[in-house]
């Protein structure tokens, strides 16, 4: 005969299944892992990885991927730069859930839906949207919102669904509009001109006068992610006096603002451990960590934090991002002061949200008491972010983990605690 304790155990297991099971299925997905089971889409899948669009897809809780088979993908990619292919793939990632029944039951037979391309903010008007329309004969077509666009892309079959979270559908052709595939590339861009146009004139000038610009240009073929402080960052009251730095220290500081890999904003969220920079060497770490909450991504140096604000250029293997504050390596400027205000007892420090542009880190008193570093390296370090120890348990990892915590998980934990206490009181 079942005892009261057996009944209580069964109840808590059922509660955990109801609370945790569906949520975990909806909370995360891996589009490349799913497509690996379908060899006819291997080329599409490889371009998702090369362009890092897979990271953008996986970062969204609800998304529908319109997938091209190898023939259609080969036609799209032929003689086109990765920057153009990346935008075409973004336009095929719909930020809503569409399974076959929903496609065939559209209100009024048509709808507009936003895509990953629209989230970049680089397209005028609603060009980042896709028109979905029920056509004759039960077909469903996809087209650009550009006037005169034809429904050359049609739904062919369902590949896989995680209900209300991820839908993977095969389509006959990409969705395009005039100018979509004419994306500027790093090879055709002037690095200093791009920085000046983005409001980073001071940073561009320092790169030129210090000679670090040549280092960045040489690294662009292999992989480069540049964090460019805007002009206001150099005018901030807590910014260090760069005139007090030696030439070697200034070079190190500037190289600290770059990674030797292609790591766009969405990919920063998937980084584990600390990131080596172009200033990293065997003699000095000069690394940083990522802190994120929702769509906000910040970089933590151990001295200060800086929000990643906007994307200036995203062309595999080069990405240029702007940041709100100078990145100050602990090896040059020392640790943050211990007298910094401590959080209240009721608020865990790992639950603090990522800093906003108005919220600046406390000004370290040791900014002007910098330490001379070893001679800065002029070549990319061998250690890439993907090689960083996945088990590194630093504060950025903890913050990121807490940032991903869900209300459902909290409810489940509370339920377990309550039921455990109740079971303890039973005979």
N, C-alpha and C positions, 0 to 999 in steps of 0.2 A: 504494500500500500504506500502510495506517495505521502511523504511527510510534508509539513508546512515549509520546511527548508528546501525540499526538492521543488515545490511549487514556486517558491521565491526565486530559486536559481533559474527556472524555466522562464519566469517573467522577465528577469533582467536580460537574459539572452535574447528574447523576443524584442525587448525594447532597444537593445543595441543594434539588432538587425534593421529595425525600422528607422532608427535615427542615423546610423553610420553607413549602412550598406548603400542606399541609393545616393547619398551625398558623395561618397568616395568615388562612385562611378562618374558623377557629374563634375567633380572638382578638378580632374586632370585627365589629359589625353596626350598621346604621342602619335602625331600624324605619320611620321616616317616609319615608325614601328608597325603601324597598321598596313601601310602600303607595301612594306617588304614582303607581305604574303601574296602580293599580286604582281608578278613579273612583267605583265603587259604595261604597267605604269612605272617601270623602273627609272626611265629617263626623267619623267616629271618629278619623281621622288628625289633623284640625285640633284636636280636643280633647286628643289626646296632646301636641301642641305647646303649647297654651295652658296646660295644667296641669303641663307639664314631666315628665309620666310617661314620655315618650320617653327622657329622660336616664336615668331609673332603669332602664328596659329595656335601653338600650344599655350600661349599666355592668355588667350581669350577663353572664357568659360563656355560661350555659345558661339559656334561657327559652323558654316557649311562650306566644304571644299569642293569646288568643281574641278575634276581631275581630267587630264588629257592622256590618251594612250600614247605609246612611243612614236607612232607615226605623226600625230598632230603636234606633239611636243617637239619633234625634230624639225618640223616646218617652222614653228614659232621661233626656235632658238637659232636657226641657221644664220650664220654671219652677223649675229646681233650681240652687243656687249651685255654682260651680266646685269648692268644697271637697268637696261631696258627689259630684260627677261624678268627681273625682280618685280618691276611695276606691273607687268602682265600677270604674274602669279598673284600679286596682291589683289588685282581686280577680280580674280577667280575665287577669292576667299570672302564669302558673304558673312556678315556679322549678325546672322539670325539662323534659326534652325528650320531647314526645309527638308522633309523626307518626302518620298513619292506621294503619299496621300495628300500632304499639304500642297505640293506642287500642282496637283490636279484639282484642287478645291480652293483656288485663290479667290478672294472676294472680288467680284466684278471681272474675274478672269485675268487680272493683271495687278502687279505691285512693283514698287521701287524699294530696293534694299541697299543699305550701305555696305562698304567693303573695307578691307585693310588699306586700300589705296586712299580712301577718303580720310583715314585717320592721320595720314602723313601731312595733310594741310597743304600739299603742293599742287593740287588740282583745282582749277577755277570752278566756281559754282558747284553743281552736283555731278561733275564728270566722274567722281569716285563712287557713284551709285551704279547699280545694274537694274535694268528693266527685265522683269520676269513676266511672261505672258503665255497663256494657254492658246495654242494655235489650232488650226483645223486638223482633224484626224487624231485628236488626243495627244498631239505633240506639245511639248513645253519648250519655249525658246528663251534665250538670254541675249540681251543686247545692251549697248552703251546708251546713255541718255543723250548723247550728242545727236542733234537734229539729223534726220535721214539715215540713222543707223539701222542696219538690217539684222534680222534674227538668224545669223549664220551659225550660231552656237545653239545646239539643241540637246535636251536631256536624252541619254541613251540607256543608262541603267543605274541601279543602286549598287554601291560597293559595300558600304557598312554604315551602321548607325549606332550611336550611343544616345538613346532617346533624350531629346531636349538639350543635348550638350554638343555632340559632334555628329554631323552627317557628311558622308563622303559619297559624292555622286559623279558619275562619268558623263562628260559632255563631248560633243563632236568636234568642237573648235574653240579657240580662245575668244574672249570678248575684247574688242579693240575699238579705239577711236583715234581720229587724226592727232598725231603728236605723241601718243602714248609711248611709242617705241623710239622716240627721239630724245631720250633722257641724256642729259650731260654726263660725261664720264670723267674719271680722274685723269685719264690720259690727255683729255682735251681741256683740262681746267688749270688755271693759274692759282696755286695754293695761297699766295699772299693776297691776291685779288678777292678770292672767296672769303678769306678771313676778314678783310677790310669791309666787304659788303655786309658781313654778318655782325658788324659792330665790335670786332676784335682787332682794331688797328694797332693798339699798343703791343699786343702779343705778336702780331705779324712783324712789327718793327724789331722787336727783340730777337725774333727768330733770324731775321736777316742780318742784323749787326753782330750777333754772336756766332754765326756760322751754322747754327743748328738746323736751319732750313734745308741745307744740303743733306744732313743726316736723315731728315724726314723724307726728302725726295728719294733718297737711295732705298729707304725702307718700304716705299709705296708698292713696289713690285711684289714683295713677299707678303706684306700684310701690315696695315697701320691703322690704329684708331687714335685720333687726336682729340684731346679735351682742351678746347680753347676758351680761356677766361675772357669775358667781355670787358670792355674798357672801364666799366664801373667797378669791376673787381679790383683793379689796380688803384682806384681812388678811395677805396674803403678805409675807414679809420683804423681798422685792425690789420690792414695789409702791411707786410714788412717793407723796410727800406731796401730796395734792390741795389741802391748805390753802395750799401755796406757789404755786398757780396763780392767775392773775388770772381774772376772770369770763369774759373773752373766750377765754382759753386753756381753761378748763373746758368752755365751750360747744363749742369746736373738738374737744376730746378726746371728748366724748360723741357729736358728729356723726360722728366718725371710726369709730364703732362701727355704722355703718349704710350700706347701699348704696342708691342711688336706683332699684333694679330688683328684680324678683322673681327671686331666685336661691336655690332650696332647696339642701340639702346635696348631693344627687346632681348638680345642675347646676354646682356649684362645680368639679367635676372636669373639666368641659369648657371651663373658662375659659382663654383664651390671653392672656398678658401680664399687666399689673398692673390691678387693679380700682380705679376711682375711688370715693370714698366721698362721703357728704353733706358732708364737710368740704373736699372738693377744690375748688380754684378756680384761676384763671389765675395767681395770684400764688404759690400753694403747691401742691405735688402732693397730699400727704396721701392716698396710695394704698397698697394692700397687694397681696400676691400669695398664691396658693394653693399649698400643698404637700400632696401626698397619697401614700399608700402603701396599696394595698388599699382597705379601707373607711374607713380613718382619714383625716380631712381636717383640716388645720391652716392657720392664717393667719399669714403672715410679714410683719412691718411693717418689717424692717430693723433693729429694736432687739430685738424678742423674737418668739416664736412662741406661738400659743395653739391648742389643739385644739378643734374644733367638737364639742361633747359631745352635745347632744340637741335635738330639735325641740319647741318649745313650741306654735307655731301654724303651720299650712301651709294658707293659703287664698289662692289667686291673687287679687290680686297682692301679698299680704303673707306674709312668712315671718319667724318669730321663732326664732332658734337661741341656745342657751347656749354660752358658751366658758369655758375653765378659767382664763384669765389676762386681765388688762387688755390691750387693744391700744394700744401706745405708739408714736405716729407719730414718725418720725425728725426731723421738722421741729420738734417740741417737746422731745424728749428726747435728740437726738443719736444718732450711730451706735453700734452695739455696740462695746465696748472691743476694741482690737487685741490686748490681752494675753490674750484668751480662749484656752483650751487648744486647740491645733491638733491635727488628727487624725493618727494614726500614718501613716507613709509608705505602709503597705500598704493603707490604707483610704481610698478616695476620698471627699471630703466630700459629693459628690452622692449617694452610696449610703447615707447615714445615714437610718434610718427616721424617719417623722414622730414628733414628740414625743408621749409618753404623759402622762396627767395628773400622774404623779409626776415626770416629767422636765421641769424648768423651765429656761428659757434663763438664761444668766449675767446677773446683775444689772448693768445699765449704771451706771458710776460717775457718769454725767452726768445721772441722773434728776432731781436737784434743780437742776441748772444748765440749766434749760430756756430756750428762746429764744422771745421774744414773736412770735407769728404775726401775719399781717395779720388784719383784722377778719373773722370767720368768715362765710361766706355763709349766707343764710337760705332759699335756694331750692335745688332739686335741680340739680346740674350737668348741662350738656347732654350730656356724654360718657357714654355707657352702656358697660358691660363689653363688649358685642358690638362696640362701635366701637373698642375698644382695639387698637393695632397687633398684628396676629397674628404679626409677625416679631420682636417684642420678645424678645430672648434673655437673660432674667434667670435667676437661680439657681433660682427656683421652676420654670421651664420645664424646666431640666435635671434637677432632682430628680424632676419628674413623669415625664419621659421615661425616666429610669433605673428609676423605680418600676414602669413598664410593661414593662420588659425581661423576656424569657422565657428559661427554660433552653434551649429549642430553639434560639433565636437564638444563644445563647452557644455551643452545640455546633456550629452551622453555621459560625460565625466561626472556631472552633478548627479545623474540618475544612478550611476554605479555607487557613488559615495552614500547616497541615501539608502539604497537597497542593502548595501553592506552593513550599514548601521542597524537597519531593521533586522537583518539576519542574525546579527550578534545578539540581539535581544531575545531571539527565539530559543526555546529549550532544546 
